Amino acid sequence: MKIKYFPDTDTALVEFSDKAIAETREINENIYIDLDKDGSLVSMTIEHAKEKANISELSFIQMTGS
């Protein structure tokens, strides 16, 4: 997974795989998801990322099974 932030447009791109994008769906006016030919999530774009997704603070926590 890769997260790219573009400060000039305040856009975040979260890439989940390198598969080819077959379809883009608008979730709302600020969030778009890209799907591959099988309907699996490839990436997600977040417009106005600082305001809508609190992109200024990012952490990763891997949870273990109980």
CNS distance restraints for C-alpha pairs under 8 A (distance, minus, plus):
assign (resid   1 and name CA) (resid  14 and name CA) 7.15 0.50 0.50
assign (resid   1 and name CA) (resid  15 and name CA) 5.50 0.50 0.50
assign (resid   1 and name CA) (resid  16 and name CA) 4.68 0.50 0.50
assign (resid   1 and name CA) (resid  17 and name CA) 6.76 0.50 0.50
assign (resid   2 and name CA) (resid  13 and name CA) 8.00 0.50 0.50
assign (resid   2 and name CA) (resid  14 and name CA) 5.78 0.50 0.50
assign (resid   2 and name CA) (resid  15 and name CA) 5.04 0.50 0.50
assign (resid   2 and name CA) (resid  16 and name CA) 6.77 0.50 0.50
assign (resid   3 and name CA) (resid  12 and name CA) 6.92 0.50 0.50
assign (resid   3 and name CA) (resid  13 and name CA) 5.68 0.50 0.50
assign (resid   3 and name CA) (resid  14 and name CA) 4.48 0.50 0.50
assign (resid   3 and name CA) (resid  15 and name CA) 6.26 0.50 0.50
assign (resid   4 and name CA) (resid  12 and name CA) 5.66 0.50 0.50
assign (resid   4 and name CA) (resid  13 and name CA) 5.08 0.50 0.50
assign (resid   4 and name CA) (resid  14 and name CA) 6.44 0.50 0.50
assign (resid   5 and name CA) (resid  10 and name CA) 7.16 0.50 0.50
assign (resid   5 and name CA) (resid  11 and name CA) 5.85 0.50 0.50
assign (resid   5 and name CA) (resid  12 and name CA) 4.46 0.50 0.50
assign (resid   5 and name CA) (resid  13 and name CA) 6.38 0.50 0.50
assign (resid   6 and name CA) (resid  10 and name CA) 5.64 0.50 0.50
assign (resid   6 and name CA) (resid  11 and name CA) 5.22 0.50 0.50
assign (resid   6 and name CA) (resid  12 and name CA) 6.32 0.50 0.50
assign (resid   7 and name CA) (resid  11 and name CA) 6.72 0.50 0.50
assign (resid   9 and name CA) (resid  47 and name CA) 7.78 0.50 0.50
assign (resid   9 and name CA) (resid  48 and name CA) 7.63 0.50 0.50
assign (resid  10 and name CA) (resid  47 and name CA) 6.38 0.50 0.50
assign (resid  10 and name CA) (resid  48 and name CA) 5.13 0.50 0.50
assign (resid  10 and name CA) (resid  49 and name CA) 5.61 0.50 0.50
assign (resid  10 and name CA) (resid  50 and name CA) 6.72 0.50 0.50
assign (resid  11 and name CA) (resid  45 and name CA) 7.04 0.50 0.50
assign (resid  11 and name CA) (resid  46 and name CA) 5.64 0.50 0.50
assign (resid  11 and name CA) (resid  47 and name CA) 4.65 0.50 0.50
assign (resid  11 and name CA) (resid  48 and name CA) 5.86 0.50 0.50
assign (resid  11 and name CA) (resid  49 and name CA) 5.41 0.50 0.50
assign (resid  12 and name CA) (resid  45 and name CA) 5.77 0.50 0.50
assign (resid  12 and name CA) (resid  46 and name CA) 5.10 0.50 0.50
assign (resid  12 and name CA) (resid  47 and name CA) 6.65 0.50 0.50
assign (resid  12 and name CA) (resid  49 and name CA) 5.86 0.50 0.50
assign (resid  12 and name CA) (resid  55 and name CA) 7.73 0.50 0.50
assign (resid  13 and name CA) (resid  43 and name CA) 6.99 0.50 0.50
assign (resid  13 and name CA) (resid  44 and name CA) 5.83 0.50 0.50
assign (resid  13 and name CA) (resid  45 and name CA) 4.63 0.50 0.50
assign (resid  13 and name CA) (resid  46 and name CA) 6.48 0.50 0.50
assign (resid  14 and name CA) (resid  43 and name CA) 5.44 0.50 0.50
assign (resid  14 and name CA) (resid  44 and name CA) 5.17 0.50 0.50
assign (resid  14 and name CA) (resid  45 and name CA) 6.43 0.50 0.50
assign (resid  15 and name CA) (resid  42 and name CA) 6.19 0.50 0.50
assign (resid  15 and name CA) (resid  43 and name CA) 4.35 0.50 0.50
assign (resid  15 and name CA) (resid  44 and name CA) 6.64 0.50 0.50
assign (resid  16 and name CA) (resid  41 and name CA) 6.95 0.50 0.50
assign (resid  16 and name CA) (resid  42 and name CA) 5.18 0.50 0.50
assign (resid  16 and name CA) (resid  43 and name CA) 5.46 0.50 0.50
assign (resid  17 and name CA) (resid  41 and name CA) 7.82 0.50 0.50
assign (resid  17 and name CA) (resid  42 and name CA) 5.12 0.50 0.50
assign (resid  17 and name CA) (resid  43 and name CA) 7.12 0.50 0.50
assign (resid  18 and name CA) (resid  42 and name CA) 6.96 0.50 0.50
assign (resid  19 and name CA) (resid  36 and name CA) 6.42 0.50 0.50
assign (resid  19 and name CA) (resid  42 and name CA) 6.46 0.50 0.50
assign (resid  20 and name CA) (resid  36 and name CA) 5.87 0.50 0.50
assign (resid  20 and name CA) (resid  37 and name CA) 7.81 0.50 0.50
assign (resid  20 and name CA) (resid  42 and name CA) 7.80 0.50 0.50
assign (resid  21 and name CA) (resid  34 and name CA) 5.99 0.50 0.50
assign (resid  21 and name CA) (resid  35 and name CA) 5.59 0.50 0.50
assign (resid  21 and name CA) (resid  36 and name CA) 4.77 0.50 0.50
assign (resid  21 and name CA) (resid  37 and name CA) 7.21 0.50 0.50
assign (resid  21 and name CA) (resid  42 and name CA) 6.80 0.50 0.50
assign (resid  22 and name CA) (resid  34 and name CA) 7.40 0.50 0.50
assign (resid  22 and name CA) (resid  35 and name CA) 5.88 0.50 0.50
assign (resid  22 and name CA) (resid  36 and name CA) 4.84 0.50 0.50
assign (resid  22 and name CA) (resid  37 and name CA) 5.21 0.50 0.50
assign (resid  23 and name CA) (resid  34 and name CA) 5.76 0.50 0.50
assign (resid  23 and name CA) (resid  35 and name CA) 5.26 0.50 0.50
assign (resid  23 and name CA) (resid  36 and name CA) 6.65 0.50 0.50
assign (resid  23 and name CA) (resid  37 and name CA) 7.57 0.50 0.50
assign (resid  24 and name CA) (resid  32 and name CA) 6.68 0.50 0.50
assign (resid  24 and name CA) (resid  33 and name CA) 5.63 0.50 0.50
assign (resid  24 and name CA) (resid  34 and name CA) 4.40 0.50 0.50
assign (resid  24 and name CA) (resid  35 and name CA) 6.26 0.50 0.50
assign (resid  25 and name CA) (resid  32 and name CA) 5.60 0.50 0.50
assign (resid  25 and name CA) (resid  33 and name CA) 5.33 0.50 0.50
assign (resid  25 and name CA) (resid  34 and name CA) 6.44 0.50 0.50
assign (resid  25 and name CA) (resid  35 and name CA) 7.97 0.50 0.50
assign (resid  26 and name CA) (resid  31 and name CA) 6.24 0.50 0.50
assign (resid  26 and name CA) (resid  32 and name CA) 4.53 0.50 0.50
assign (resid  26 and name CA) (resid  33 and name CA) 6.60 0.50 0.50
assign (resid  27 and name CA) (resid  31 and name CA) 5.41 0.50 0.50
assign (resid  27 and name CA) (resid  32 and name CA) 5.54 0.50 0.50
assign (resid  27 and name CA) (resid  33 and name CA) 7.14 0.50 0.50
assign (resid  28 and name CA) (resid  32 and name CA) 7.19 0.50 0.50
assign (resid  30 and name CA) (resid  45 and name CA) 7.90 0.50 0.50
assign (resid  30 and name CA) (resid  46 and name CA) 5.68 0.50 0.50
assign (resid  30 and name CA) (resid  47 and name CA) 4.76 0.50 0.50
assign (resid  30 and name CA) (resid  48 and name CA) 6.92 0.50 0.50
assign (resid  30 and name CA) (resid  52 and name CA) 7.97 0.50 0.50
assign (resid  31 and name CA) (resid  44 and name CA) 7.07 0.50 0.50
assign (resid  31 and name CA) (resid  45 and name CA) 5.66 0.50 0.50
assign (resid  31 and name CA) (resid  46 and name CA) 4.73 0.50 0.50
assign (resid  31 and name CA) (resid  47 and name CA) 6.36 0.50 0.50
assign (resid  32 and name CA) (resid  44 and name CA) 5.64 0.50 0.50
assign (resid  32 and name CA) (resid  45 and name CA) 5.14 0.50 0.50
assign (resid  32 and name CA) (resid  46 and name CA) 6.74 0.50 0.50
assign (resid  33 and name CA) (resid  41 and name CA) 7.07 0.50 0.50
assign (resid  33 and name CA) (resid  42 and name CA) 7.57 0.50 0.50
assign (resid  33 and name CA) (resid  43 and name CA) 5.81 0.50 0.50
assign (resid  33 and name CA) (resid  44 and name CA) 4.37 0.50 0.50
assign (resid  33 and name CA) (resid  45 and name CA) 6.37 0.50 0.50
assign (resid  34 and name CA) (resid  41 and name CA) 6.08 0.50 0.50
assign (resid  34 and name CA) (resid  42 and name CA) 5.40 0.50 0.50
assign (resid  34 and name CA) (resid  43 and name CA) 5.11 0.50 0.50
assign (resid  34 and name CA) (resid  44 and name CA) 6.15 0.50 0.50
assign (resid  35 and name CA) (resid  39 and name CA) 5.17 0.50 0.50
assign (resid  35 and name CA) (resid  40 and name CA) 5.29 0.50 0.50
assign (resid  35 and name CA) (resid  41 and name CA) 4.68 0.50 0.50
assign (resid  35 and name CA) (resid  42 and name CA) 5.23 0.50 0.50
assign (resid  35 and name CA) (resid  43 and name CA) 7.22 0.50 0.50
assign (resid  36 and name CA) (resid  40 and name CA) 5.46 0.50 0.50
assign (resid  36 and name CA) (resid  41 and name CA) 6.60 0.50 0.50
assign (resid  36 and name CA) (resid  42 and name CA) 6.23 0.50 0.50
assign (resid  46 and name CA) (resid  52 and name CA) 7.76 0.50 0.50
assign (resid  46 and name CA) (resid  53 and name CA) 7.52 0.50 0.50
assign (resid  47 and name CA) (resid  52 and name CA) 7.68 0.50 0.50
assign (resid  48 and name CA) (resid  52 and name CA) 5.92 0.50 0.50
assign (resid  48 and name CA) (resid  53 and name CA) 7.88 0.50 0.50
assign (resid  49 and name CA) (resid  53 and name CA) 5.06 0.50 0.50
assign (resid  49 and name CA) (resid  54 and name CA) 6.52 0.50 0.50
assign (resid  49 and name CA) (resid  55 and name CA) 5.73 0.50 0.50
assign (resid  50 and name CA) (resid  54 and name CA) 4.82 0.50 0.50
assign (resid  50 and name CA) (resid  55 and name CA) 4.91 0.50 0.50
assign (resid  50 and name CA) (resid  56 and name CA) 6.03 0.50 0.50
assign (resid  51 and name CA) (resid  55 and name CA) 7.82 0.50 0.50
assign (resid  54 and name CA) (resid  58 and name CA) 7.90 0.50 0.50
